[in-house]
C-alpha cells in the first residue's frame, strides 16, 4: 500500500505545483480584485488546488501514470465520474467548514 500512495503523490505533485503557481500568479496580477473579497478568492484557489491534487492522487493510486505533458490516459466515463466525485466532496467539505462552523 505504501508504494501506491507514493505513486499517487508523485503523480499529483507536478500538476498541483503548476496550479499553485497559476493561482499565485492570478492573485498577484489581479490583487485589487482579490482584496475585494479575499475570503472568496482564497476559497476558490484552495478548492481548485484540492480538486487537481485529489484527482491526480486517485489516478496515481489506481496505477495510472501521467505523461510528461500532464495528461492521463483514462476512459472518459471514469475520468468524469472521478472529477465530479472529487469536486462534490471538496466543495461539500469546504462549504461546511466556511458556512456551518
FENBEL-V9783 format. One record per helix or strand of 2 or more residues. SS is the DSSP state (H for helix, E for strand). FROM is the first residue (numbers start at 1). TO is the last residue. If there is no record, write none. Layout:
{{SS;FROM;TO} {SS;FROM;TO}}
This chain:
{{H;2;29} {H;31;36} {H;38;61} {H;76;100}}
